[in-house]
Amino acid sequence: QAVELDLYSGDLQQELDAVPAEKPDTTAGQDAALQSKLLRFRGVALAATGNPDAIETLLRAVALAEGVGAKYELALAHHEIGRCGLAEHRVLATRLLDELGVQDVDCLVPPLSTTG
């Protein structure tokens, strides 16, 4: 949770320092779902700083979440890629979130403010 708090409080550099950029060793179960979440956080921070590696990082989050059936993390990663301008990912996110009964994802995962 501390990583997520850093991200949404605007401490993007601390976020980037906290989540390793290298590929994870773990590809199963809860560990992969957690790694997907951390990659999503890193991707959001990269996107907020204009780093072109953001989408690649978010796509790695998608692959991990999809691989273990972590539907919520999958939806959130697609949502963030959609925020980067790839509309087809926003559509996928909306479909997955509807299936999960999530009505207002922006309430759960607000867009980052890069001014704060």
Secondary structure as GFF3:
##gff-version 3
##sequence-region A 1 116
A	DSSP	alpha_helix	2	9	.	.	.	ID=ss1
A	DSSP	alpha_helix	12	18	.	.	.	ID=ss2
A	DSSP	alpha_helix	29	48	.	.	.	ID=ss3
A	DSSP	alpha_helix	54	68	.	.	.	ID=ss4
A	DSSP	alpha_helix	71	83	.	.	.	ID=ss5
A	DSSP	alpha_helix	87	100	.	.	.	ID=ss6
A	DSSP	alpha_helix	105	108	.	.	.	ID=ss7
###
